[in-house]
Amino acid sequence: MSRFPSLARLVKLLRLAHSIQRQRSALLDLDDHLLDDIAVSRKAARAEGRRRVWDLPEAVRSRDEVGGSAERFGQSAPNTDPAPSAR
């Protein structure tokens, strides 16, 4: 545990914001066929890619969500569920 939890939280938030901004920038560089693969229109990609760094998703802005799981921030987490049982 950090002696300065609010500073640690701020650093975590800044790292997350930087990561999201890199992802948004990469979205702007995708070709149309790649956008089709992920079912995102060019217009939606531009809108997301041009959002300001401080314009974070709601899950990130919520104080309780900072430092949460990758799934809440639009990133895929590895599937750790066992295979469904056959009947």
Contacts in CASP RR format, 6 or more apart in sequence:
PFRMAT RR
TARGET T0000
AUTHOR 0000-0000-0000
METHOD contacts of the structure
MODEL  1
MSRFPSLARLVKLLRLAHSIQRQRSALLDLDDHLLDDIAVSRKAARAEGR
RRVWDLPEAVRSRDEVGGSAERFGQSAPNTDPAPSAR
2 8 0 8 1.000
9 66 0 8 1.000
12 66 0 8 1.000
12 67 0 8 1.000
13 60 0 8 1.000
13 66 0 8 1.000
16 56 0 8 1.000
16 60 0 8 1.000
16 66 0 8 1.000
16 67 0 8 1.000
16 73 0 8 1.000
17 53 0 8 1.000
17 54 0 8 1.000
17 56 0 8 1.000
17 60 0 8 1.000
18 53 0 8 1.000
20 53 0 8 1.000
20 56 0 8 1.000
20 57 0 8 1.000
20 60 0 8 1.000
20 73 0 8 1.000
21 53 0 8 1.000
24 48 0 8 1.000
24 49 0 8 1.000
24 50 0 8 1.000
24 51 0 8 1.000
25 49 0 8 1.000
27 40 0 8 1.000
27 45 0 8 1.000
27 48 0 8 1.000
27 49 0 8 1.000
28 45 0 8 1.000
28 46 0 8 1.000
28 49 0 8 1.000
28 50 0 8 1.000
30 38 0 8 1.000
30 45 0 8 1.000
32 42 0 8 1.000
35 41 0 8 1.000
35 42 0 8 1.000
35 45 0 8 1.000
40 48 0 8 1.000
57 73 0 8 1.000
57 74 0 8 1.000
59 65 0 8 1.000
59 72 0 8 1.000
59 73 0 8 1.000
60 66 0 8 1.000
60 73 0 8 1.000
65 72 0 8 1.000
69 77 0 8 1.000
70 76 0 8 1.000
70 77 0 8 1.000
71 77 0 8 1.000
END
